[in-house]
Amino acid sequence: MEVSPFELLVRPIAPRSPGVSVLNKVARRVIQGYFLTISNLMEDPLKLRGVFTISAPDAGFPSPGARILLGNAVLLYDIAGDNQPINYSETVSAPSYITYESDSFILPPLATASLQLLPDVGKFILDPDPEIEIRGFASIFSSERAEVLLNPEIRGTFLPNDFPLVCDCLDFDNLSYSLGTRREVVAPG
C-alpha cells in the first residue's frame, strides 16, 4: 500500500558569497528525513516491510549518486528503545524510477513504532556543499491482512553551513510537518 511521498535533503538553502558577508552568517544547510509512525491495531504481531520508490536521477545531474538511497540513506526502526537499523536493497531499476525494499520487521500487538528513512548524515556533515536530494514515495506491506494507523512526517533541522568546523553561532531551527494521517487495511503482498 502506498503511504505518502518523501523527500530527503542535505543541502545548503542559500548560496555562499565570497568573503565574509551577512548572507554567509544566515545561510544554512537543511538536513531532512522521512518518519513513518505505524500503530498495530490488532491483537497479533505484524510482519511488515517498507518499499521506497524514487525518481531516477537525470544522467545530466552533476552528481547522480546524490539522488539514490544506497550509500546515502539509512533505514531505522524503533518501538521504545534504540533505533535499530534495517537493511534495504535495490530491487527494481527502470529509466524513470528505482525501487528499494527493506528487510522485514515485526510490530508487536497494539504497539506503535517509528520507521525512519534518513540521510546518512555522518557521510555529509563535513562536506561544505552537500547535495543530497532524493524524492519518492513510501509503501508498506504485510505478510497478511492488517489494521494499522499511519502517520507519515517530514522532519528536519537547519545547521550553520560551517557546522561543525568553523562556527561562531549555533543557530539551529527545526521543521516538522505531517503528510497525512489515515487508517488503512494493509493487504497481503
C-alpha positions as CSV (number, residue, x, y, z in Angstrom):
1,M,0.0,0.0,0.0
2,E,1.4,3.4,-1.0
3,V,1.6,5.7,2.1
4,S,3.0,9.1,1.1
5,P,5.7,10.9,-0.8
6,F,9.0,11.7,0.9
7,E,12.0,14.0,0.3
8,L,15.4,13.5,1.8
9,L,17.7,16.6,1.8
10,V,21.2,17.5,2.9
11,R,22.0,20.8,1.1
12,P,22.6,24.5,1.5
13,I,19.4,26.6,1.5
14,A,21.3,29.7,0.1
15,P,24.4,30.1,-1.9
16,R,27.6,31.2,-0.1
17,S,29.1,34.5,-1.0
18,P,32.8,35.1,-1.4
19,G,34.4,36.5,1.7
20,V,32.5,37.2,5.0
21,S,29.1,38.7,4.4
22,V,25.8,38.9,6.2
23,L,24.4,36.2,3.8
24,N,27.1,33.8,4.9
25,K,26.1,34.4,8.6
26,V,22.5,33.4,7.9
27,A,23.0,30.9,5.1
28,R,22.4,27.4,6.5
29,R,22.0,23.8,5.3
30,V,19.0,21.7,5.7
31,I,19.1,18.1,6.8
32,Q,15.6,16.5,6.3
33,G,14.3,12.9,6.7
34,Y,11.2,10.9,6.5
35,F,9.4,9.4,9.6
36,L,6.5,6.9,9.4
37,T,4.7,6.2,12.7
38,I,2.9,2.8,12.5
39,S,0.4,1.6,15.1
40,N,-0.7,-2.1,15.0
41,L,-4.4,-2.1,15.9
42,M,-4.5,-5.9,16.0
43,E,-4.0,-8.5,18.8
44,D,-1.4,-10.3,16.8
45,P,2.1,-9.2,15.8
46,L,2.6,-7.9,12.2
47,K,5.5,-8.8,9.9
48,L,6.0,-5.6,7.8
49,R,8.4,-4.4,5.1
50,G,8.9,-1.0,3.7
51,V,9.3,-0.2,0.0
52,F,10.7,3.1,-1.2
53,T,10.4,4.1,-4.9
54,I,12.4,7.1,-6.0
55,S,12.6,9.1,-9.2
56,A,15.6,8.0,-11.1
57,P,18.3,10.7,-11.3
58,D,18.8,12.5,-14.6
59,A,22.1,11.5,-16.3
60,G,22.9,15.2,-16.7
61,F,22.6,15.9,-13.0
62,P,26.1,17.0,-11.7
63,S,26.1,14.2,-9.1
64,P,23.5,11.4,-9.9
65,G,24.9,9.4,-7.0
66,A,23.5,12.1,-4.7
67,R,20.0,11.2,-5.8
68,I,19.9,7.5,-4.9
69,L,19.2,5.8,-1.5
70,L,22.0,3.2,-1.5
71,G,25.0,4.7,0.2
72,N,23.2,8.0,1.0
73,A,20.4,7.0,3.4
74,V,19.8,4.8,6.5
75,L,16.6,3.0,7.4
76,L,15.9,2.7,11.1
77,Y,13.1,1.1,13.2
78,D,12.2,2.0,16.8
79,I,9.4,0.9,19.2
80,A,10.5,2.0,22.6
81,G,14.3,1.9,22.7
82,D,17.2,2.4,20.5
83,N,16.9,2.9,16.8
84,Q,17.6,-0.4,15.1
85,P,19.0,-0.4,11.5
86,I,17.1,-2.3,8.8
87,N,18.8,-3.4,5.7
88,Y,17.4,-2.5,2.3
89,S,18.4,-3.2,-1.2
90,E,17.6,-2.1,-4.7
91,T,15.0,-4.4,-6.2
92,V,13.9,-2.8,-9.4
93,S,15.6,-0.2,-11.6
94,A,13.9,1.4,-14.6
95,P,14.7,4.5,-16.7
96,S,12.3,6.7,-14.6
97,Y,12.4,5.1,-11.1
98,I,14.4,2.9,-8.7
99,T,12.7,0.7,-6.0
100,Y,14.3,-0.3,-2.7
101,E,12.8,-3.0,-0.4
102,S,13.6,-3.4,3.3
103,D,14.1,-6.5,5.3
104,S,11.0,-7.5,7.3
105,F,10.5,-6.1,10.8
106,I,8.0,-7.2,13.5
107,L,5.5,-4.8,15.1
108,P,4.1,-6.4,18.3
109,P,0.3,-6.4,19.0
110,L,-1.1,-3.0,19.9
111,A,2.4,-1.4,19.6
112,T,3.5,1.7,17.8
113,A,6.8,2.1,16.0
114,S,8.7,4.7,14.1
115,L,10.2,3.8,10.7
116,Q,12.8,6.4,9.7
117,L,14.4,6.9,6.3
118,L,17.2,9.4,6.9
119,P,20.2,10.9,5.1
120,D,23.4,9.3,6.3
121,V,24.5,12.5,8.0
122,G,27.9,11.1,9.0
123,K,28.8,10.9,5.4
124,F,28.0,14.5,4.6
125,I,28.3,16.6,7.7
126,L,31.9,17.7,6.8
127,D,31.1,18.4,3.2
128,P,31.0,22.2,2.7
129,D,28.4,21.9,-0.2
130,P,26.4,18.7,0.3
131,E,23.9,17.9,-2.5
132,I,21.7,15.1,-1.3
133,E,18.2,15.5,-2.7
134,I,16.1,12.3,-3.1
135,R,12.3,12.3,-3.7
136,G,10.0,9.4,-4.0
137,F,7.1,7.6,-2.3
138,A,6.9,5.1,0.6
139,S,4.8,1.9,0.7
140,I,4.3,-0.6,3.4
141,F,3.3,-4.3,3.1
142,S,2.3,-7.0,5.4
143,S,2.5,-10.8,5.1
144,E,-1.2,-10.9,5.9
145,R,-4.2,-8.6,6.3
146,A,-3.5,-6.0,8.9
147,E,-5.2,-2.9,10.5
148,V,-2.8,-0.1,11.2
149,L,-2.7,3.7,11.8
150,L,-0.1,5.5,9.8
151,N,1.3,9.0,10.3
152,P,4.0,10.0,7.8
153,E,6.0,13.1,8.5
154,I,8.9,15.1,7.2
155,R,11.3,16.3,9.9
156,G,14.5,18.2,9.6
157,T,16.9,20.7,11.1
158,F,18.8,23.7,9.8
159,L,22.5,23.9,10.7
160,P,25.0,26.6,10.0
161,N,26.8,25.9,6.8
162,D,30.2,25.7,8.5
163,F,29.0,23.3,11.3
164,P,30.8,21.6,12.9
165,L,34.1,23.1,11.7
166,V,34.2,26.9,11.9
167,C,31.0,28.1,13.5
168,D,30.7,31.2,15.7
169,C,26.9,30.8,16.0
170,L,24.9,27.8,16.9
171,D,21.6,28.8,15.4
172,F,19.5,25.6,14.9
173,D,15.9,25.5,13.8
174,N,13.7,22.5,13.1
175,L,10.9,21.7,10.8
176,S,8.2,19.0,11.1
177,Y,5.1,18.6,9.1
178,S,2.7,15.8,8.7
179,L,2.0,14.3,5.3
180,G,-1.4,12.9,6.3
181,T,-2.9,10.5,8.8
182,R,-5.2,7.7,7.9
183,R,-6.4,4.3,9.0
184,E,-5.7,1.6,6.4
185,V,-6.1,-2.1,5.9
186,V,-2.8,-3.4,4.6
187,A,-3.4,-6.1,2.1
188,P,-1.0,-9.1,1.9
189,G,1.8,-8.7,-0.6
